[in-house]
Amino acid sequence: MCGRFVLDLELDELISEFVAQEHRIPDWAPHWNIAPTATIPIVVDRADGEGTLRTIGPARWSLTPSWSDTLEVKYPTFNARSESAAEKPTFRDAVKRHRALIPATAYYEWHREGGLKTPYALRPAHDAVFAFAGLYSIWSAGDTTIVTATMLTADATPELSWLHPRRPLALPREMWDTWLNPRVVGTQSLLSDAAESSLGHMAHLECYRVAPLEGNGPELLAPVG
């Protein structure tokens, strides 16, 4: 599970990192405490003639399927289980054609001991950038059209299972093109490949305790204790 994350890159850094050819999120600013329903940048490939066009655009972090009568759904959709997303009515259409990358520079998990929950930050080694496997949907009502997104998860690695039983899928660069290709019909097999390929990224993380998450600034990533 991933319910809070950090993206402290500027727009030009995101464009460079993901080799995007266009963007639709000009007012993006770095954030250190991104929560569900916030507007986040997602990376998608759109069919463009015989090729594709890589775009960074805004999405609401909590997926709403296109057939929903309301933007808010009755259950959490900011995460989707990679083991079952291809079968779930909420996510299966997005698995087929609407896959995305969700950039992040860190994420938070909470370790529970009794009634106490302690936040920890997890960061990729060498200041790398996470490219979390995501899904998106286009929801419309009247004159309103909103892109919404979810982050895929899998079982935690043995090294991090003490912290939380789930983990987001951080895809290696060599899988980005396949994952984003709108001409590739997504199946459960593709989700399984994504979960397997993400294991290498989860093997080299910095994991440390941080102060309770209040506000939105770089101090949230400072280690404590």
Buried (B, 14 or more C-beta within 10 A) or exposed (E): BBBBBBBBBEBEBBBEBBEBBEBEBEEBEBBBBBBBEBBBBBBBBBEEEEEBEBBBBBBBBBBBBEEBEEBEBEEEBBBBBBBEBBEBEBBBBBBBBBBBBBBBBBBBBBBEEEEEEBBBBBBBEEEBBBBBBBBBBBBEEEEEEBBBBBBBBBEBEEEBEEBBEBBBBBBEEEBBEBBBBBEBEBEBEBBBBBBEBBBEBBEEBBBBEBBEBEEBEEEBBEEEE
